[in-house]
Amino acid sequence: MRAVICTKYGPPDILQLKEMEKPLPEDNELLIEVHASTVNRTDCGLLRAKPFIVRFFTGIFKPRKSIPGTAFAGIIKAAGEKVTALKVGDRVFGFDDSGSGSHARYMTISKDKALTTIPGDMTYMQAAACTEGAHYAYNFINKVNLSSDQNVLVNGATGAIGSAAVQLLNYFGVNVTAVCEGEYSELVKSLGANKVIDYTQEDFTEIDHTYNYIFDTVGKSSFARCKPLLKAGGAYISSELGYMAQNIFLALTTPILCSKKVKFPIPTDCRGSILFIKQLIEDGKFKAVIDREYPLEQIVEAYRYVEKGQKIGNVVITMEHNNKTTQKSEHLTKTTD
């Protein structure tokens, strides 16, 4: 099988496409033929081992798992004897933030990991694009108590986490203000944003409005800048550690020292996130946002593009052999149905 190999930490150039033996599932594992994956911020962080703390989970000096990839969608080709909930032929999708090995034609995964069947006639590409960002967005939202009379601002509303957060907040009925480039105003409004701030024209931290929560899904602001915009009892949540890892320390001290808090969205229960997102998809409350597609042969270019920090939604990796060129998705300015 074809697989992307990573034997050390570093930039995208270290990735190599090689022929490997097809893996065999253990008694509690599934063999999945991967049809689509993604390249996301988690993948880029694991590739470069940044922040350094990730090395304690992935390998101090080099990756323990030689095949990268976290999100996946595909079909079950074999199942171990202890697998009962899923069967050969099931179309499945899922996410493993420690690495699933999905940048390969085949992968094995434990039956207890975060995976489930793909809803209805959803494509593999759409399913793969509904995992990583949605998982982290849900772990922003489940750290606070939402109610319909609240106002929430999402900074970075067009990224994988941001576009998922807008949809989830809309589902929970709050008023959403989205911060993004003006070109994508209609996209985020279609996801559920009530108001859009074009960051190329206006600094959202200087507006005369207050919010119950500010979700910085790109980690490009700070609690200090956003604090004046928070209502008493409000909270700032960022996808990044912040300057000198300040968000971890602020999450410990602000609940004691002031009424405006920092919460750190430690992502837990990945399986619960995926099952929740599946239910929303089935209810027509969540859709994939896809920027562009790359064949597996162009994995290096895909990582380079994602590292620029300019993607809209998700970058999908496809496994078809006949793809030769990068495809800029028609879904760049709309959601997939």
C-alpha positions as CSV (number, residue, x, y, z in Angstrom):
1,M,0.0,0.0,0.0
2,R,1.0,3.6,-0.4
3,A,1.7,5.5,2.8
4,V,3.3,8.7,3.9
5,I,6.3,8.1,6.2
6,C,7.6,10.5,8.9
7,T,10.7,9.2,10.8
8,K,11.7,12.5,12.5
9,Y,10.2,15.9,13.5
10,G,10.5,18.8,11.1
11,P,9.0,20.7,8.2
12,P,6.7,19.1,5.5
13,D,9.7,18.4,3.3
14,I,10.7,15.4,5.5
15,L,7.5,13.5,4.5
16,Q,8.0,10.6,2.1
17,L,5.5,8.6,0.1
18,K,6.5,4.9,0.1
19,E,5.1,1.4,-0.5
20,M,4.4,-0.4,2.7
21,E,2.9,-3.7,3.8
22,K,-0.8,-3.6,4.4
23,P,-1.3,-3.7,8.2
24,L,-3.2,-6.5,9.9
25,P,-5.8,-5.8,12.6
26,E,-5.5,-7.2,16.1
27,D,-8.5,-8.9,17.8
28,N,-9.9,-5.5,19.0
29,E,-9.0,-3.5,15.8
30,L,-10.5,-2.7,12.4
31,L,-8.7,-2.5,9.1
32,I,-10.0,0.5,7.2
33,E,-9.4,1.3,3.6
34,V,-9.0,5.1,3.7
35,H,-10.8,7.1,1.1
36,A,-10.2,10.5,2.5
37,S,-8.2,12.2,5.2
38,T,-7.3,15.8,6.1
39,V,-4.3,17.9,6.8
40,N,-5.1,20.1,9.8
41,R,-3.4,22.1,12.6
42,T,-3.2,19.0,14.7
43,D,-1.2,17.2,12.0
44,C,1.1,20.1,11.6
45,G,1.7,20.3,15.3
46,L,2.5,16.6,15.5
47,L,4.8,16.9,12.5
48,R,6.9,19.6,14.0
49,A,6.3,18.5,17.7
50,K,5.1,22.0,18.6
51,P,4.5,22.9,21.3
52,F,7.4,20.8,22.8
53,I,5.1,19.2,25.3
54,V,3.5,17.0,22.6
55,R,6.8,15.0,22.5
56,F,5.8,13.5,25.9
57,F,2.9,11.9,24.1
58,T,4.3,11.2,20.6
59,G,7.9,10.5,21.3
60,I,10.7,12.6,22.7
61,F,13.3,12.3,19.9
62,K,11.2,11.0,17.0
63,P,7.6,10.1,16.3
64,R,6.5,6.7,17.7
65,K,4.0,6.4,14.9
66,S,5.8,6.6,11.5
67,I,2.6,7.2,9.4
68,P,1.0,10.6,10.2
69,G,-2.7,11.6,9.8
70,T,-5.4,12.1,12.4
71,A,-8.8,12.4,10.6
72,F,-10.1,9.7,8.3
73,A,-13.1,8.4,6.4
74,G,-13.2,5.0,4.7
75,I,-14.7,1.5,4.6
76,I,-14.0,-1.4,6.9
77,K,-12.2,-4.2,5.1
78,A,-11.5,-6.5,8.1
79,A,-12.5,-6.7,11.8
80,G,-10.9,-8.5,14.7
81,E,-12.7,-11.1,16.7
82,K,-13.6,-8.7,19.5
83,V,-15.2,-6.2,17.3
84,T,-19.0,-6.4,17.4
85,A,-20.5,-2.9,17.0
86,L,-19.1,-2.4,13.5
87,K,-18.7,-4.8,10.6
88,V,-16.9,-5.3,7.2
89,G,-18.4,-3.1,4.6
90,D,-19.4,-0.3,7.0
91,R,-18.5,3.2,5.9
92,V,-16.9,5.0,8.9
93,F,-15.2,8.2,9.8
94,G,-13.4,9.4,12.9
95,F,-10.5,11.2,14.5
96,D,-7.5,10.4,16.8
97,D,-5.6,13.4,18.1
98,S,-2.6,11.2,18.9
99,G,-2.4,10.1,15.3
100,S,-4.4,7.5,13.4
101,G,-2.0,6.8,10.6
102,S,-4.6,7.9,8.1
103,H,-2.2,9.3,5.5
104,A,-2.1,5.9,3.9
105,R,-4.2,3.6,1.8
106,Y,-5.0,1.4,4.8
107,M,-4.9,1.9,8.5
108,T,-5.8,-0.1,11.6
109,I,-7.6,1.4,14.6
110,S,-9.0,0.2,17.9
111,K,-12.7,-0.3,18.1
112,D,-12.7,1.9,21.2
113,K,-11.3,4.9,19.4
114,A,-13.4,7.9,18.1
115,L,-15.1,6.4,15.0
116,T,-18.6,5.7,13.9
117,T,-20.6,5.1,10.7
118,I,-20.9,7.8,8.1
119,P,-24.4,9.3,8.0
120,G,-26.5,8.7,5.0
121,D,-25.1,9.4,1.6
122,M,-22.4,11.8,2.9
123,T,-19.2,11.5,0.9
124,Y,-16.0,10.4,2.3
125,M,-14.4,13.8,1.8
126,Q,-17.3,15.5,3.6
127,A,-17.1,13.1,6.5
128,A,-13.4,13.5,7.0
129,A,-13.9,17.3,7.1
130,C,-16.3,17.0,10.0
131,T,-13.9,15.7,12.6
132,E,-10.8,17.6,13.8
133,G,-12.2,21.1,13.9
134,A,-15.6,20.0,15.2
135,H,-13.9,18.1,18.0
136,Y,-12.0,21.1,19.2
137,A,-14.9,23.5,18.7
138,Y,-17.1,21.3,20.8
139,N,-14.4,21.4,23.5
140,F,-14.6,25.2,23.5
141,I,-18.4,25.1,23.9
142,N,-18.6,22.4,26.6
143,K,-16.4,24.5,28.9
144,V,-19.1,27.1,29.3
145,N,-22.8,27.3,30.1
146,L,-24.7,28.6,27.1
147,S,-28.1,30.2,27.0
148,S,-30.1,31.8,24.2
149,D,-29.8,35.3,25.5
150,Q,-26.0,35.3,25.3
151,N,-23.6,36.9,22.9
152,V,-20.5,35.0,21.7
153,L,-17.7,36.3,19.5
154,V,-15.7,33.8,17.4
155,N,-12.3,35.1,16.2
156,G,-11.1,33.1,13.1
157,A,-14.6,32.0,12.1
158,T,-13.5,30.5,8.7
159,G,-11.0,28.0,10.0
160,A,-11.7,24.4,10.8
161,I,-12.4,25.1,14.5
162,G,-14.0,28.5,13.8
163,S,-16.4,27.3,11.1
164,A,-17.4,24.4,13.3
165,A,-17.8,26.7,16.4
166,V,-20.2,29.0,14.5
167,Q,-22.4,26.1,13.6
168,L,-22.4,24.6,17.1
169,L,-23.2,28.0,18.7
170,N,-26.0,28.5,16.2
171,Y,-27.3,25.0,17.2
172,F,-27.3,26.1,20.9
173,G,-29.2,29.2,20.0
174,V,-26.8,32.0,21.0
175,N,-26.1,35.2,19.1
176,V,-22.9,34.8,17.2
177,T,-20.5,37.5,16.0
178,A,-17.9,36.1,13.6
179,V,-14.6,37.7,12.9
180,C,-13.1,36.9,9.5
181,E,-12.0,38.3,6.2
182,G,-14.9,40.2,4.6
183,E,-14.7,38.0,1.5
184,Y,-16.2,35.2,3.5
185,S,-19.0,37.0,5.2
186,E,-21.7,35.1,3.3
187,L,-20.1,31.8,4.2
188,V,-20.1,32.4,7.9
189,K,-23.6,33.8,7.8
190,S,-24.7,30.6,6.1
191,L,-23.2,28.7,9.0
192,G,-25.2,30.7,11.5
193,A,-23.4,33.9,12.3
194,N,-25.7,36.8,13.2
195,K,-23.0,39.5,12.6
196,V,-19.7,39.5,10.8
197,I,-16.7,41.8,11.5
198,D,-14.1,42.1,8.7
199,Y,-10.8,42.1,10.5
200,T,-9.1,43.7,7.4
201,Q,-11.3,46.8,8.0
202,E,-11.9,46.8,11.7
203,D,-10.1,45.7,14.9
204,F,-12.7,43.7,16.8
205,T,-11.0,44.4,20.2
206,E,-11.9,48.1,19.7
207,I,-15.6,47.8,19.1
208,D,-18.1,49.1,21.5
209,H,-19.8,45.9,22.4
210,T,-19.6,43.2,25.1
211,Y,-19.8,39.4,25.0
212,N,-20.4,36.6,27.4
213,Y,-17.7,34.6,25.7
214,I,-14.9,35.1,23.2
215,F,-13.6,32.1,21.4
216,D,-10.3,32.8,19.8
217,T,-10.1,29.8,17.5
218,V,-6.9,30.9,15.8
219,G,-5.1,32.0,18.9
220,K,-4.1,35.4,17.4
221,S,-5.5,37.6,20.1
222,S,-5.0,37.5,23.9
223,F,-7.0,37.8,27.2
224,A,-5.5,41.3,27.8
225,R,-6.8,42.6,24.5
226,C,-10.2,40.9,24.8
227,K,-10.9,41.5,28.5
228,P,-12.6,44.9,27.9
229,L,-15.1,43.2,25.6
230,L,-16.1,40.6,28.2
231,K,-19.1,41.0,30.4
232,A,-18.8,40.3,34.1
233,G,-18.5,36.5,34.5
234,G,-17.5,36.2,30.9
235,A,-14.7,34.0,29.6
236,Y,-11.9,34.1,27.0
237,I,-11.0,30.7,25.4
238,S,-8.1,30.3,23.0
239,S,-7.0,27.4,20.8
240,E,-3.3,28.3,21.6
241,L,-1.2,28.4,24.8
242,G,-0.6,32.1,24.3
243,Y,2.7,34.1,24.8
244,M,4.9,32.1,27.2
245,A,2.0,29.6,27.8
246,Q,0.1,32.4,29.6
247,N,-3.3,30.9,29.0
248,I,-2.6,27.9,31.2
249,F,-1.6,30.1,34.1
250,L,-4.4,32.6,33.5
251,A,-6.9,29.7,33.5
252,L,-5.7,28.9,37.0
253,T,-5.6,32.5,38.4
254,T,-8.4,34.5,36.8
255,P,-11.2,32.5,38.4
256,I,-9.8,33.6,41.7
257,L,-8.6,37.1,41.0
258,C,-11.3,38.6,38.8
259,S,-14.8,38.2,37.4
260,K,-13.6,37.8,33.8
261,K,-11.9,34.5,33.3
262,V,-9.7,32.5,31.0
263,K,-10.7,28.9,30.4
264,F,-8.3,26.4,28.7
265,P,-10.1,24.0,26.4
266,I,-8.4,20.8,27.2
267,P,-9.9,18.4,24.6
268,T,-11.4,15.3,26.1
269,D,-13.7,12.5,25.1
270,C,-13.0,12.5,21.4
271,R,-15.4,9.7,20.8
272,G,-18.2,11.7,22.4
273,S,-17.4,14.6,20.1
274,I,-17.6,12.5,17.0
275,L,-20.9,10.9,18.0
276,F,-22.4,14.3,18.8
277,I,-21.3,15.7,15.4
278,K,-22.7,12.6,13.7
279,Q,-26.1,13.3,15.3
280,L,-26.0,17.0,14.2
281,I,-25.1,15.9,10.6
282,E,-28.1,13.5,10.6
283,D,-30.3,16.3,11.9
284,G,-29.1,18.7,9.2
285,K,-27.4,21.0,11.7
286,F,-23.8,20.6,10.7
287,K,-22.1,20.6,7.3
288,A,-18.5,20.2,6.1
289,V,-16.6,23.3,5.0
290,I,-13.9,22.3,2.5
291,D,-11.2,24.7,1.1
292,R,-9.4,22.4,-1.3
293,E,-8.4,18.8,-2.1
294,Y,-5.0,17.2,-2.6
295,P,-4.2,13.7,-3.8
296,L,-1.9,11.7,-1.4
297,E,1.0,12.3,-3.8
298,Q,0.9,16.0,-2.9
299,I,0.9,15.6,0.8
300,V,3.9,18.0,1.2
301,E,2.1,20.7,-0.7
302,A,-1.0,20.2,1.5
303,Y,1.0,20.6,4.7
304,R,2.7,23.7,3.4
305,Y,-0.6,25.2,2.5
306,V,-2.1,24.5,5.9
307,E,0.9,25.9,7.7
308,K,0.3,29.2,6.0
309,G,-2.7,29.6,8.3
310,Q,-5.0,30.8,5.5
311,K,-7.2,27.8,4.9
312,I,-11.0,28.1,4.8
313,G,-12.4,25.2,6.8
314,N,-10.7,22.0,5.9
315,V,-8.0,20.7,3.5
316,V,-8.9,17.2,2.3
317,I,-6.5,14.4,1.2
318,T,-7.9,11.9,-1.3
319,M,-6.6,8.5,-2.1
320,E,-7.6,8.1,-5.7
321,H,-4.7,7.2,-8.0
322,N,-5.8,9.3,-10.9
323,N,-5.6,12.7,-9.2
324,K,-2.7,14.7,-10.6
325,T,-3.3,18.3,-9.6
326,T,-4.5,20.2,-6.6
327,Q,-8.2,21.0,-6.8
328,K,-9.4,24.2,-5.3
329,S,-12.9,23.2,-4.0
330,E,-16.0,24.9,-5.2
331,H,-17.0,24.8,-1.6
332,L,-14.5,27.6,-0.8
333,T,-17.4,30.0,-0.3
334,K,-20.2,27.7,0.7
335,T,-20.8,24.7,2.8
336,T,-21.3,21.2,1.4
337,D,-24.8,19.8,1.4
